[in-house]
Amino acid sequence: MKRIYEFKCEIHGIFEEYVEYSQEHTCPTCGQLSPKIISAPQIKLEGITGAFPGAAMSWEKKHIEKLAQERKKESS
């Protein structure tokens, strides 16, 4: 199965390639063998809770709706 991996060339730096799993790949610029590097995934979590942004927004929306219903009951 092909995936996107990051490799590091000593001369040209980091580059990405869509390849089968391999530990080394050649640099597209100079042809030098370049080892695969492990990079951090880019995942955005919500503040302190660690929840995904959608979960926090959903909770807030439900909370506001619940407060509105309670105020409506109190006023009637």
PQR file of N, CA, C, O and H, with PARSE charges and radii, in Angstrom:
ATOM      1  N   MET A   1       0.841  -1.173   0.000 -0.4000 1.5000
ATOM      2  CA  MET A   1       0.000   0.000   0.000 -0.0000 2.0000
ATOM      3  C   MET A   1       0.891   1.243   0.000  0.5500 1.7000
ATOM      4  O   MET A   1       1.840   1.345   0.778 -0.5500 1.4000
ATOM      5  N   LYS A   2       0.571   2.162  -0.871 -0.4000 1.5000
ATOM      6  CA  LYS A   2       1.347   3.398  -0.939 -0.0000 2.0000
ATOM      7  C   LYS A   2       0.843   4.406   0.083  0.5500 1.7000
ATOM      8  O   LYS A   2      -0.354   4.501   0.353 -0.5500 1.4000
ATOM      9  H   LYS A   2      -0.200   2.079  -1.502  0.4000 1.0000
ATOM     10  N   ARG A   3       1.787   5.157   0.644 -0.4000 1.5000
ATOM     11  CA  ARG A   3       1.478   6.213   1.600 -0.0000 2.0000
ATOM     12  C   ARG A   3       2.453   7.357   1.381  0.5500 1.7000
ATOM     13  O   ARG A   3       3.451   7.214   0.674 -0.5500 1.4000
ATOM     14  H   ARG A   3       2.760   5.080   0.425  0.4000 1.0000
ATOM     15  N   ILE A   4       2.151   8.502   2.001 -0.4000 1.5000
ATOM     16  CA  ILE A   4       3.060   9.642   1.927 -0.0000 2.0000
ATOM     17  C   ILE A   4       4.024   9.540   3.105  0.5500 1.7000
ATOM     18  O   ILE A   4       3.607   9.472   4.261 -0.5500 1.4000
ATOM     19  H   ILE A   4       1.341   8.618   2.575  0.4000 1.0000
ATOM     20  N   TYR A   5       5.305   9.530   2.795 -0.4000 1.5000
ATOM     21  CA  TYR A   5       6.344   9.495   3.817 -0.0000 2.0000
ATOM     22  C   TYR A   5       7.260  10.689   3.643  0.5500 1.7000
ATOM     23  O   TYR A   5       7.382  11.236   2.547 -0.5500 1.4000
ATOM     24  H   TYR A   5       5.644   9.585   1.855  0.4000 1.0000
ATOM     25  N   GLU A   6       7.908  11.095   4.736 -0.4000 1.5000
ATOM     26  CA  GLU A   6       8.893  12.167   4.669 -0.0000 2.0000
ATOM     27  C   GLU A   6      10.287  11.542   4.720  0.5500 1.7000
ATOM     28  O   GLU A   6      10.550  10.627   5.501 -0.5500 1.4000
ATOM     29  H   GLU A   6       7.809  10.651   5.626  0.4000 1.0000
ATOM     30  N   PHE A   7      11.159  12.054   3.876 -0.4000 1.5000
ATOM     31  CA  PHE A   7      12.538  11.604   3.828 -0.0000 2.0000
ATOM     32  C   PHE A   7      13.432  12.819   4.007  0.5500 1.7000
ATOM     33  O   PHE A   7      13.015  13.947   3.745 -0.5500 1.4000
ATOM     34  H   PHE A   7      10.945  12.796   3.242  0.4000 1.0000
ATOM     35  N   LYS A   8      14.671  12.588   4.458 -0.4000 1.5000
ATOM     36  CA  LYS A   8      15.592  13.705   4.669 -0.0000 2.0000
ATOM     37  C   LYS A   8      16.867  13.491   3.867  0.5500 1.7000
ATOM     38  O   LYS A   8      17.627  12.551   4.103 -0.5500 1.4000
ATOM     39  H   LYS A   8      15.010  11.671   4.671  0.4000 1.0000
ATOM     40  N   CYS A   9      17.076  14.385   2.921 -0.4000 1.5000
ATOM     41  CA  CYS A   9      18.312  14.398   2.139 -0.0000 2.0000
ATOM     42  C   CYS A   9      19.314  15.276   2.888  0.5500 1.7000
ATOM     43  O   CYS A   9      18.959  16.361   3.350 -0.5500 1.4000
ATOM     44  H   CYS A   9      16.459  15.148   2.729  0.4000 1.0000
ATOM     45  N   GLU A  10      20.545  14.823   3.011 -0.4000 1.5000
ATOM     46  CA  GLU A  10      21.574  15.604   3.718 -0.0000 2.0000
ATOM     47  C   GLU A  10      21.874  16.925   3.004  0.5500 1.7000
ATOM     48  O   GLU A  10      22.304  17.890   3.635 -0.5500 1.4000
ATOM     49  H   GLU A  10      20.833  13.941   2.636  0.4000 1.0000
ATOM     50  N   ILE A  11      21.651  16.965   1.711 -0.4000 1.5000
ATOM     51  CA  ILE A  11      21.967  18.170   0.938 -0.0000 2.0000
ATOM     52  C   ILE A  11      20.748  19.083   0.775  0.5500 1.7000
ATOM     53  O   ILE A  11      20.848  20.290   0.996 -0.5500 1.4000
ATOM     54  H   ILE A  11      21.302  16.181   1.198  0.4000 1.0000
ATOM     55  N   HIS A  12      19.600  18.515   0.391 -0.4000 1.5000
ATOM     56  CA  HIS A  12      18.426  19.317   0.045 -0.0000 2.0000
ATOM     57  C   HIS A  12      17.348  19.369   1.118  0.5500 1.7000
ATOM     58  O   HIS A  12      16.336  20.041   0.920 -0.5500 1.4000
ATOM     59  H   HIS A  12      19.519  17.534   0.212  0.4000 1.0000
ATOM     60  N   GLY A  13      17.521  18.697   2.230 -0.4000 1.5000
ATOM     61  CA  GLY A  13      16.554  18.781   3.323 -0.0000 2.0000
ATOM     62  C   GLY A  13      15.421  17.777   3.222  0.5500 1.7000
ATOM     63  O   GLY A  13      15.573  16.710   2.627 -0.5500 1.4000
ATOM     64  H   GLY A  13      18.343  18.151   2.391  0.4000 1.0000
ATOM     65  N   ILE A  14      14.289  18.124   3.803 -0.4000 1.5000
ATOM     66  CA  ILE A  14      13.148  17.216   3.920 -0.0000 2.0000
ATOM     67  C   ILE A  14      12.263  17.304   2.671  0.5500 1.7000
ATOM     68  O   ILE A  14      11.991  18.383   2.144 -0.5500 1.4000
ATOM     69  H   ILE A  14      14.166  18.991   4.286  0.4000 1.0000
ATOM     70  N   PHE A  15      11.824  16.112   2.219 -0.4000 1.5000
ATOM     71  CA  PHE A  15      10.889  16.054   1.104 -0.0000 2.0000
ATOM     72  C   PHE A  15       9.907  14.918   1.345  0.5500 1.7000
ATOM     73  O   PHE A  15      10.193  13.995   2.107 -0.5500 1.4000
ATOM     74  H   PHE A  15      12.045  15.236   2.648  0.4000 1.0000
ATOM     75  N   GLU A  16       8.742  14.987   0.692 -0.4000 1.5000
ATOM     76  CA  GLU A  16       7.706  13.966   0.827 -0.0000 2.0000
ATOM     77  C   GLU A  16       7.593  13.194  -0.475  0.5500 1.7000
ATOM     78  O   GLU A  16       7.780  13.747  -1.559 -0.5500 1.4000
ATOM     79  H   GLU A  16       8.510  15.737   0.074  0.4000 1.0000
ATOM     80  N   GLU A  17       7.283  11.908  -0.355 -0.4000 1.5000
ATOM     81  CA  GLU A  17       7.060  11.074  -1.524 -0.0000 2.0000
ATOM     82  C   GLU A  17       5.903  10.128  -1.258  0.5500 1.7000
ATOM     83  O   GLU A  17       5.712   9.684  -0.126 -0.5500 1.4000
ATOM     84  H   GLU A  17       7.131  11.459   0.525  0.4000 1.0000
ATOM     85  N   TYR A  18       5.140   9.820  -2.275 -0.4000 1.5000
ATOM     86  CA  TYR A  18       4.036   8.868  -2.211 -0.0000 2.0000
ATOM     87  C   TYR A  18       4.594   7.539  -2.699  0.5500 1.7000
ATOM     88  O   TYR A  18       4.675   7.303  -3.904 -0.5500 1.4000
ATOM     89  H   TYR A  18       5.295  10.180  -3.194  0.4000 1.0000
ATOM     90  N   VAL A  19       4.982   6.666  -1.767 -0.4000 1.5000
ATOM     91  CA  VAL A  19       5.682   5.421  -2.115 -0.0000 2.0000
ATOM     92  C   VAL A  19       5.173   4.249  -1.273  0.5500 1.7000
ATOM     93  O   VAL A  19       4.460   4.428  -0.286 -0.5500 1.4000
ATOM     94  H   VAL A  19       4.917   6.858  -0.788  0.4000 1.0000
ATOM     95  N   GLU A  20       5.565   3.047  -1.697 -0.4000 1.5000
ATOM     96  CA  GLU A  20       5.367   1.860  -0.875 -0.0000 2.0000
ATOM     97  C   GLU A  20       6.256   2.011   0.350  0.5500 1.7000
ATOM     98  O   GLU A  20       7.202   2.798   0.336 -0.5500 1.4000
ATOM     99  H   GLU A  20       6.145   2.902  -2.498  0.4000 1.0000
ATOM    100  N   TYR A  21       5.960   1.261   1.413 -0.4000 1.5000
ATOM    101  CA  TYR A  21       6.763   1.345   2.639 -0.0000 2.0000
ATOM    102  C   TYR A  21       8.220   1.019   2.325  0.5500 1.7000
ATOM    103  O   TYR A  21       8.514  -0.008   1.714 -0.5500 1.4000
ATOM    104  H   TYR A  21       5.192   0.621   1.424  0.4000 1.0000
ATOM    105  N   SER A  22       9.121   1.890   2.742 -0.4000 1.5000
ATOM    106  CA  SER A  22      10.553   1.633   2.607 -0.0000 2.0000
ATOM    107  C   SER A  22      11.285   2.500   3.618  0.5500 1.7000
ATOM    108  O   SER A  22      10.794   3.555   4.019 -0.5500 1.4000
ATOM    109  H   SER A  22       8.881   2.724   3.239  0.4000 1.0000
ATOM    110  N   GLN A  23      12.453   2.051   4.024 -0.4000 1.5000
ATOM    111  CA  GLN A  23      13.242   2.811   4.988 -0.0000 2.0000
ATOM    112  C   GLN A  23      14.035   3.924   4.306  0.5500 1.7000
ATOM    113  O   GLN A  23      14.304   4.956   4.921 -0.5500 1.4000
ATOM    114  H   GLN A  23      12.853   1.194   3.699  0.4000 1.0000
ATOM    115  N   GLU A  24      14.408   3.727   3.053 -0.4000 1.5000
ATOM    116  CA  GLU A  24      15.186   4.739   2.323 -0.0000 2.0000
ATOM    117  C   GLU A  24      14.584   4.966   0.947  0.5500 1.7000
ATOM    118  O   GLU A  24      13.941   4.088   0.372 -0.5500 1.4000
ATOM    119  H   GLU A  24      14.190   2.888   2.554  0.4000 1.0000
ATOM    120  N   HIS A  25      14.809   6.151   0.445 -0.4000 1.5000
ATOM    121  CA  HIS A  25      14.322   6.545  -0.869 -0.0000 2.0000
ATOM    122  C   HIS A  25      15.351   7.502  -1.444  0.5500 1.7000
ATOM    123  O   HIS A  25      16.120   8.101  -0.691 -0.5500 1.4000
ATOM    124  H   HIS A  25      15.332   6.864   0.912  0.4000 1.0000
ATOM    125  N   THR A  26      15.382   7.656  -2.728 -0.4000 1.5000
ATOM    126  CA  THR A  26      16.360   8.579  -3.310 -0.0000 2.0000
ATOM    127  C   THR A  26      15.785   9.983  -3.420  0.5500 1.7000
ATOM    128  O   THR A  26      14.600  10.164  -3.698 -0.5500 1.4000
ATOM    129  H   THR A  26      14.758   7.169  -3.339  0.4000 1.0000
ATOM    130  N   CYS A  27      16.630  10.958  -3.200 -0.4000 1.5000
ATOM    131  CA  CYS A  27      16.243  12.363  -3.309 -0.0000 2.0000
ATOM    132  C   CYS A  27      15.906  12.661  -4.770  0.5500 1.7000
ATOM    133  O   CYS A  27      16.684  12.303  -5.655 -0.5500 1.4000
ATOM    134  H   CYS A  27      17.593  10.811  -2.974  0.4000 1.0000
ATOM    135  N   PRO A  28      14.767  13.306  -5.049 -0.5600 1.5000
ATOM    136  CA  PRO A  28      14.393  13.608  -6.436  0.2800 2.0000
ATOM    137  C   PRO A  28      15.314  14.633  -7.097  0.5500 1.7000
ATOM    138  O   PRO A  28      15.363  14.716  -8.325 -0.5500 1.4000
ATOM    139  N   THR A  29      16.048  15.419  -6.292 -0.4000 1.5000
ATOM    140  CA  THR A  29      16.920  16.450  -6.853 -0.0000 2.0000
ATOM    141  C   THR A  29      18.308  15.915  -7.185  0.5500 1.7000
ATOM    142  O   THR A  29      18.816  16.125  -8.287 -0.5500 1.4000
ATOM    143  H   THR A  29      16.008  15.351  -5.296  0.4000 1.0000
ATOM    144  N   CYS A  30      18.929  15.208  -6.206 -0.4000 1.5000
ATOM    145  CA  CYS A  30      20.318  14.779  -6.415 -0.0000 2.0000
ATOM    146  C   CYS A  30      20.484  13.267  -6.543  0.5500 1.7000
ATOM    147  O   CYS A  30      21.555  12.811  -6.944 -0.5500 1.4000
ATOM    148  H   CYS A  30      18.516  15.038  -5.311  0.4000 1.0000
ATOM    149  N   GLY A  31      19.462  12.474  -6.216 -0.4000 1.5000
ATOM    150  CA  GLY A  31      19.552  11.027  -6.354 -0.0000 2.0000
ATOM    151  C   GLY A  31      20.243  10.334  -5.186  0.5500 1.7000
ATOM    152  O   GLY A  31      20.448   9.121  -5.228 -0.5500 1.4000
ATOM    153  H   GLY A  31      18.592  12.845  -5.890  0.4000 1.0000
ATOM    154  N   GLN A  32      20.603  11.074  -4.153 -0.4000 1.5000
ATOM    155  CA  GLN A  32      21.273  10.500  -2.984 -0.0000 2.0000
ATOM    156  C   GLN A  32      20.258   9.724  -2.137  0.5500 1.7000
ATOM    157  O   GLN A  32      19.109  10.149  -2.014 -0.5500 1.4000
ATOM    158  H   GLN A  32      20.436  12.059  -4.119  0.4000 1.0000
ATOM    159  N   LEU A  33      20.673   8.579  -1.545 -0.4000 1.5000
ATOM    160  CA  LEU A  33      19.790   7.825  -0.664 -0.0000 2.0000
ATOM    161  C   LEU A  33      19.426   8.677   0.540  0.5500 1.7000
ATOM    162  O   LEU A  33      20.294   9.288   1.163 -0.5500 1.4000
ATOM    163  H   LEU A  33      21.606   8.234  -1.645  0.4000 1.0000
ATOM    164  N   SER A  34      18.136   8.715   0.865 -0.4000 1.5000
ATOM    165  CA  SER A  34      17.652   9.545   1.961 -0.0000 2.0000
ATOM    166  C   SER A  34      16.823   8.686   2.905  0.5500 1.7000
ATOM    167  O   SER A  34      15.880   8.030   2.462 -0.5500 1.4000
ATOM    168  H   SER A  34      17.431   8.219   0.359  0.4000 1.0000
ATOM    169  N   PRO A  35      17.148   8.672   4.189 -0.5600 1.5000
ATOM    170  CA  PRO A  35      16.378   7.867   5.142  0.2800 2.0000
ATOM    171  C   PRO A  35      15.012   8.476   5.442  0.5500 1.7000
ATOM    172  O   PRO A  35      14.822   9.689   5.365 -0.5500 1.4000
ATOM    173  N   LYS A  36      14.068   7.605   5.786 -0.4000 1.5000
ATOM    174  CA  LYS A  36      12.728   8.058   6.168 -0.0000 2.0000
ATOM    175  C   LYS A  36      12.817   8.657   7.565  0.5500 1.7000
ATOM    176  O   LYS A  36      13.540   8.149   8.421 -0.5500 1.4000
ATOM    177  H   LYS A  36      14.222   6.618   5.848  0.4000 1.0000
ATOM    178  N   ILE A  37      12.077   9.741   7.790 -0.4000 1.5000
ATOM    179  CA  ILE A  37      12.054  10.357   9.116 -0.0000 2.0000
ATOM    180  C   ILE A  37      10.639  10.275   9.681  0.5500 1.7000
ATOM    181  O   ILE A  37       9.664  10.185   8.934 -0.5500 1.4000
ATOM    182  H   ILE A  37      11.489  10.154   7.094  0.4000 1.0000
ATOM    183  N   ILE A  38      10.543  10.306  10.988 -0.4000 1.5000
ATOM    184  CA  ILE A  38       9.248  10.281  11.651 -0.0000 2.0000
ATOM    185  C   ILE A  38       8.887  11.716  12.008  0.5500 1.7000
ATOM    186  O   ILE A  38       9.638  12.408  12.696 -0.5500 1.4000
ATOM    187  H   ILE A  38      11.335  10.379  11.594  0.4000 1.0000
ATOM    188  N   SER A  39       7.739  12.146  11.534 -0.4000 1.5000
ATOM    189  CA  SER A  39       7.306  13.513  11.821 -0.0000 2.0000
ATOM    190  C   SER A  39       6.037  13.477  12.655  0.5500 1.7000
ATOM    191  O   SER A  39       5.308  12.485  12.649 -0.5500 1.4000
ATOM    192  H   SER A  39       7.129  11.584  10.975  0.4000 1.0000
ATOM    193  N   ALA A  40       5.779  14.545  13.359 -0.4000 1.5000
ATOM    194  CA  ALA A  40       4.590  14.637  14.208 -0.0000 2.0000
ATOM    195  C   ALA A  40       3.354  14.870  13.347  0.5500 1.7000
ATOM    196  O   ALA A  40       3.393  15.686  12.426 -0.5500 1.4000
ATOM    197  H   ALA A  40       6.371  15.351  13.364  0.4000 1.0000
ATOM    198  N   PRO A  41       2.259  14.169  13.630 -0.5600 1.5000
ATOM    199  CA  PRO A  41       1.025  14.428  12.887  0.2800 2.0000
ATOM    200  C   PRO A  41       0.452  15.777  13.282  0.5500 1.7000
ATOM    201  O   PRO A  41       0.688  16.255  14.392 -0.5500 1.4000
ATOM    202  N   GLN A  42      -0.291  16.387  12.390 -0.4000 1.5000
ATOM    203  CA  GLN A  42      -0.890  17.681  12.684 -0.0000 2.0000
ATOM    204  C   GLN A  42      -2.355  17.483  13.047  0.5500 1.7000
ATOM    205  O   GLN A  42      -3.224  17.390  12.180 -0.5500 1.4000
ATOM    206  H   GLN A  42      -0.483  15.999  11.488  0.4000 1.0000
ATOM    207  N   ILE A  43      -2.607  17.421  14.353 -0.4000 1.5000
ATOM    208  CA  ILE A  43      -3.955  17.249  14.868 -0.0000 2.0000
ATOM    209  C   ILE A  43      -4.260  18.438  15.769  0.5500 1.7000
ATOM    210  O   ILE A  43      -3.484  18.756  16.670 -0.5500 1.4000
ATOM    211  H   ILE A  43      -1.901  17.496  15.057  0.4000 1.0000
ATOM    212  N   LYS A  44      -5.367  19.080  15.529 -0.4000 1.5000
ATOM    213  CA  LYS A  44      -5.731  20.236  16.344 -0.0000 2.0000
ATOM    214  C   LYS A  44      -6.766  19.807  17.371  0.5500 1.7000
ATOM    215  O   LYS A  44      -7.876  19.411  17.015 -0.5500 1.4000
ATOM    216  H   LYS A  44      -5.997  18.821  14.797  0.4000 1.0000
ATOM    217  N   LEU A  45      -6.403  19.884  18.643 -0.4000 1.5000
ATOM    218  CA  LEU A  45      -7.323  19.559  19.718 -0.0000 2.0000
ATOM    219  C   LEU A  45      -7.811  20.841  20.373  0.5500 1.7000
ATOM    220  O   LEU A  45      -7.161  21.882  20.272 -0.5500 1.4000
ATOM    221  H   LEU A  45      -5.502  20.205  18.932  0.4000 1.0000
ATOM    222  N   GLU A  46      -8.940  20.766  21.037 -0.4000 1.5000
ATOM    223  CA  GLU A  46      -9.571  21.918  21.647 -0.0000 2.0000
ATOM    224  C   GLU A  46      -8.995  22.196  23.029  0.5500 1.7000
ATOM    225  O   GLU A  46      -9.174  21.396  23.947 -0.5500 1.4000
ATOM    226  H   GLU A  46      -9.468  19.921  21.119  0.4000 1.0000
ATOM    227  N   GLY A  47      -8.322  23.297  23.181 -0.4000 1.5000
ATOM    228  CA  GLY A  47      -7.855  23.813  24.462 -0.0000 2.0000
ATOM    229  C   GLY A  47      -7.396  22.807  25.490  0.5500 1.7000
ATOM    230  O   GLY A  47      -6.592  21.926  25.184 -0.5500 1.4000
ATOM    231  H   GLY A  47      -8.176  23.947  22.435  0.4000 1.0000
ATOM    232  N   ILE A  48      -7.889  22.924  26.692 -0.4000 1.5000
ATOM    233  CA  ILE A  48      -7.461  22.110  27.818 -0.0000 2.0000
ATOM    234  C   ILE A  48      -8.103  20.733  27.799  0.5500 1.7000
ATOM    235  O   ILE A  48      -7.485  19.763  28.240 -0.5500 1.4000
ATOM    236  H   ILE A  48      -8.542  23.640  26.942  0.4000 1.0000
ATOM    237  N   THR A  49      -9.326  20.625  27.300 -0.4000 1.5000
ATOM    238  CA  THR A  49     -10.063  19.369  27.382 -0.0000 2.0000
ATOM    239  C   THR A  49      -9.456  18.266  26.541  0.5500 1.7000
ATOM    240  O   THR A  49      -9.573  17.093  26.895 -0.5500 1.4000
ATOM    241  H   THR A  49      -9.828  21.413  26.942  0.4000 1.0000
ATOM    242  N   GLY A  50      -8.811  18.607  25.439 -0.4000 1.5000
ATOM    243  CA  GLY A  50      -8.266  17.599  24.546 -0.0000 2.0000
ATOM    244  C   GLY A  50      -9.305  17.048  23.586  0.5500 1.7000
ATOM    245  O   GLY A  50      -9.010  16.137  22.812 -0.5500 1.4000
ATOM    246  H   GLY A  50      -8.716  19.560  25.151  0.4000 1.0000
ATOM    247  N   ALA A  51     -10.522  17.587  23.626 -0.4000 1.5000
ATOM    248  CA  ALA A  51     -11.576  17.136  22.736 -0.0000 2.0000
ATOM    249  C   ALA A  51     -11.378  17.768  21.356  0.5500 1.7000
ATOM    250  O   ALA A  51     -10.740  18.813  21.226 -0.5500 1.4000
ATOM    251  H   ALA A  51     -10.762  18.327  24.255  0.4000 1.0000
ATOM    252  N   PHE A  52     -11.918  17.136  20.359 -0.4000 1.5000
ATOM    253  CA  PHE A  52     -11.840  17.712  19.026 -0.0000 2.0000
ATOM    254  C   PHE A  52     -12.742  18.938  18.970  0.5500 1.7000
ATOM    255  O   PHE A  52     -13.730  18.997  19.702 -0.5500 1.4000
ATOM    256  H   PHE A  52     -12.436  16.287  20.465  0.4000 1.0000
ATOM    257  N   PRO A  53     -12.435  19.915  18.129 -0.5600 1.5000
ATOM    258  CA  PRO A  53     -13.200  21.170  18.089  0.2800 2.0000
ATOM    259  C   PRO A  53     -14.696  20.961  17.923  0.5500 1.7000
ATOM    260  O   PRO A  53     -15.480  21.694  18.527 -0.5500 1.4000
ATOM    261  N   GLY A  54     -15.111  20.004  17.141 -0.4000 1.5000
ATOM    262  CA  GLY A  54     -16.533  19.753  16.933 -0.0000 2.0000
ATOM    263  C   GLY A  54     -17.242  19.360  18.212  0.5500 1.7000
ATOM    264  O   GLY A  54     -18.390  19.750  18.424 -0.5500 1.4000
ATOM    265  H   GLY A  54     -14.475  19.409  16.651  0.4000 1.0000
ATOM    266  N   ALA A  55     -16.579  18.592  19.072 -0.4000 1.5000
ATOM    267  CA  ALA A  55     -17.186  18.153  20.329 -0.0000 2.0000
ATOM    268  C   ALA A  55     -17.430  19.343  21.252  0.5500 1.7000
ATOM    269  O   ALA A  55     -18.483  19.427  21.884 -0.5500 1.4000
ATOM    270  H   ALA A  55     -15.646  18.276  18.899  0.4000 1.0000
ATOM    271  N   ALA A  56     -16.483  20.251  21.334 -0.4000 1.5000
ATOM    272  CA  ALA A  56     -16.635  21.421  22.203 -0.0000 2.0000
ATOM    273  C   ALA A  56     -17.757  22.323  21.699  0.5500 1.7000
ATOM    274  O   ALA A  56     -18.554  22.826  22.491 -0.5500 1.4000
ATOM    275  H   ALA A  56     -15.628  20.182  20.821  0.4000 1.0000
ATOM    276  N   MET A  57     -17.820  22.527  20.393 -0.4000 1.5000
ATOM    277  CA  MET A  57     -18.871  23.372  19.829 -0.0000 2.0000
ATOM    278  C   MET A  57     -20.244  22.743  20.021  0.5500 1.7000
ATOM    279  O   MET A  57     -21.217  23.445  20.296 -0.5500 1.4000
ATOM    280  H   MET A  57     -17.173  22.118  19.750  0.4000 1.0000
ATOM    281  N   SER A  58     -20.325  21.423  19.878 -0.4000 1.5000
ATOM    282  CA  SER A  58     -21.592  20.717  20.072 -0.0000 2.0000
ATOM    283  C   SER A  58     -22.058  20.842  21.520  0.5500 1.7000
ATOM    284  O   SER A  58     -23.236  21.097  21.770 -0.5500 1.4000
ATOM    285  H   SER A  58     -19.535  20.853  19.655  0.4000 1.0000
ATOM    286  N   TRP A  59     -21.140  20.663  22.480 -0.4000 1.5000
ATOM    287  CA  TRP A  59     -21.491  20.777  23.894 -0.0000 2.0000
ATOM    288  C   TRP A  59     -21.984  22.191  24.202  0.5500 1.7000
ATOM    289  O   TRP A  59     -22.987  22.366  24.895 -0.5500 1.4000
ATOM    290  H   TRP A  59     -20.183  20.456  22.277  0.4000 1.0000
ATOM    291  N   GLU A  60     -21.280  23.195  23.687 -0.4000 1.5000
ATOM    292  CA  GLU A  60     -21.655  24.586  23.946 -0.0000 2.0000
ATOM    293  C   GLU A  60     -23.050  24.883  23.393  0.5500 1.7000
ATOM    294  O   GLU A  60     -23.849  25.546  24.055 -0.5500 1.4000
ATOM    295  H   GLU A  60     -20.465  23.053  23.124  0.4000 1.0000
ATOM    296  N   LYS A  61     -23.346  24.400  22.192 -0.4000 1.5000
ATOM    297  CA  LYS A  61     -24.648  24.635  21.575 -0.0000 2.0000
ATOM    298  C   LYS A  61     -25.764  23.994  22.409  0.5500 1.7000
ATOM    299  O   LYS A  61     -26.803  24.614  22.635 -0.5500 1.4000
ATOM    300  H   LYS A  61     -22.697  23.861  21.655  0.4000 1.0000
ATOM    301  N   LYS A  62     -25.549  22.750  22.866 -0.4000 1.5000
ATOM    302  CA  LYS A  62     -26.547  22.069  23.696 -0.0000 2.0000
ATOM    303  C   LYS A  62     -26.735  22.793  25.027  0.5500 1.7000
ATOM    304  O   LYS A  62     -27.856  22.910  25.521 -0.5500 1.4000
ATOM    305  H   LYS A  62     -24.705  22.247  22.682  0.4000 1.0000
ATOM    306  N   HIS A  63     -25.648  23.272  25.600 -0.4000 1.5000
ATOM    307  CA  HIS A  63     -25.701  23.984  26.871 -0.0000 2.0000
ATOM    308  C   HIS A  63     -26.519  25.273  26.738  0.5500 1.7000
ATOM    309  O   HIS A  63     -27.346  25.577  27.598 -0.5500 1.4000
ATOM    310  H   HIS A  63     -24.737  23.176  25.198  0.4000 1.0000
ATOM    311  N   ILE A  64     -26.288  26.021  25.672 -0.4000 1.5000
ATOM    312  CA  ILE A  64     -27.030  27.266  25.440 -0.0000 2.0000
ATOM    313  C   ILE A  64     -28.510  26.978  25.234  0.5500 1.7000
ATOM    314  O   ILE A  64     -29.359  27.705  25.750 -0.5500 1.4000
ATOM    315  H   ILE A  64     -25.616  25.774  24.973  0.4000 1.0000
ATOM    316  N   GLU A  65     -28.832  25.912  24.477 -0.4000 1.5000
ATOM    317  CA  GLU A  65     -30.229  25.551  24.243 -0.0000 2.0000
ATOM    318  C   GLU A  65     -30.915  25.154  25.557  0.5500 1.7000
ATOM    319  O   GLU A  65     -32.067  25.518  25.795 -0.5500 1.4000
ATOM    320  H   GLU A  65     -28.142  25.322  24.058  0.4000 1.0000
ATOM    321  N   LYS A  66     -30.205  24.411  26.400 -0.4000 1.5000
ATOM    322  CA  LYS A  66     -30.762  23.978  27.685 -0.0000 2.0000
ATOM    323  C   LYS A  66     -31.049  25.189  28.582  0.5500 1.7000
ATOM    324  O   LYS A  66     -32.102  25.259  29.217 -0.5500 1.4000
ATOM    325  H   LYS A  66     -29.269  24.116  26.207  0.4000 1.0000
ATOM    326  N   LEU A  67     -30.116  26.132  28.630 -0.4000 1.5000
ATOM    327  CA  LEU A  67     -30.321  27.352  29.425 -0.0000 2.0000
ATOM    328  C   LEU A  67     -31.512  28.148  28.917  0.5500 1.7000
ATOM    329  O   LEU A  67     -32.287  28.682  29.710 -0.5500 1.4000
ATOM    330  H   LEU A  67     -29.261  26.075  28.114  0.4000 1.0000
ATOM    331  N   ALA A  68     -31.660  28.231  27.600 -0.4000 1.5000
ATOM    332  CA  ALA A  68     -32.785  28.970  27.005 -0.0000 2.0000
ATOM    333  C   ALA A  68     -34.108  28.313  27.378  0.5500 1.7000
ATOM    334  O   ALA A  68     -35.074  29.010  27.688 -0.5500 1.4000
ATOM    335  H   ALA A  68     -31.030  27.798  26.956  0.4000 1.0000
ATOM    336  N   GLN A  69     -34.168  26.970  27.354 -0.4000 1.5000
ATOM    337  CA  GLN A  69     -35.395  26.260  27.722 -0.0000 2.0000
ATOM    338  C   GLN A  69     -35.722  26.485  29.199  0.5500 1.7000
ATOM    339  O   GLN A  69     -36.886  26.690  29.544 -0.5500 1.4000
ATOM    340  H   GLN A  69     -33.383  26.404  27.103  0.4000 1.0000
ATOM    341  N   GLU A  70     -34.731  26.450  30.062 -0.4000 1.5000
ATOM    342  CA  GLU A  70     -34.945  26.673  31.496 -0.0000 2.0000
ATOM    343  C   GLU A  70     -35.464  28.080  31.762  0.5500 1.7000
ATOM    344  O   GLU A  70     -36.372  28.262  32.572 -0.5500 1.4000
ATOM    345  H   GLU A  70     -33.785  26.283  29.782  0.4000 1.0000
ATOM    346  N   ARG A  71     -34.892  29.080  31.085 -0.4000 1.5000
ATOM    347  CA  ARG A  71     -35.359  30.462  31.255 -0.0000 2.0000
ATOM    348  C   ARG A  71     -36.795  30.628  30.768  0.5500 1.7000
ATOM    349  O   ARG A  71     -37.587  31.355  31.367 -0.5500 1.4000
ATOM    350  H   ARG A  71     -34.154  28.932  30.427  0.4000 1.0000
ATOM    351  N   LYS A  72     -37.121  29.938  29.665 -0.4000 1.5000
ATOM    352  CA  LYS A  72     -38.467  30.009  29.123 -0.0000 2.0000
ATOM    353  C   LYS A  72     -39.483  29.417  30.104  0.5500 1.7000
ATOM    354  O   LYS A  72     -40.567  29.971  30.282 -0.5500 1.4000
ATOM    355  H   LYS A  72     -36.478  29.347  29.178  0.4000 1.0000
ATOM    356  N   LYS A  73     -39.129  28.276  30.751 -0.4000 1.5000
ATOM    357  CA  LYS A  73     -40.015  27.647  31.734 -0.0000 2.0000
ATOM    358  C   LYS A  73     -40.214  28.545  32.936  0.5500 1.7000
ATOM    359  O   LYS A  73     -41.321  28.658  33.463 -0.5500 1.4000
ATOM    360  H   LYS A  73     -38.248  27.826  30.606  0.4000 1.0000
ATOM    361  N   GLU A  74     -39.126  29.191  33.373 -0.4000 1.5000
ATOM    362  CA  GLU A  74     -39.193  30.071  34.551 -0.0000 2.0000
ATOM    363  C   GLU A  74     -40.078  31.292  34.286  0.5500 1.7000
ATOM    364  O   GLU A  74     -40.792  31.748  35.179 -0.5500 1.4000
ATOM    365  H   GLU A  74     -38.227  29.099  32.945  0.4000 1.0000
ATOM    366  N   SER A  75     -40.032  31.811  33.077 -0.4000 1.5000
ATOM    367  CA  SER A  75     -40.802  33.025  32.755 -0.0000 2.0000
ATOM    368  C   SER A  75     -42.272  32.740  32.538  0.5500 1.7000
ATOM    369  O   SER A  75     -43.081  33.661  32.645 -0.5500 1.4000
ATOM    370  H   SER A  75     -39.452  31.440  32.351  0.4000 1.0000
ATOM    371  N   SER A  76     -42.665  31.488  32.233 -0.4000 1.5000
ATOM    372  CA  SER A  76     -44.086  31.198  31.996 -0.0000 2.0000
ATOM    373  C   SER A  76     -44.838  30.843  33.241  0.5500 1.7000
ATOM    374  O   SER A  76     -46.039  30.577  33.183 -0.5500 1.4000
ATOM    375  H   SER A  76     -42.007  30.740  32.146  0.4000 1.0000
TER
END
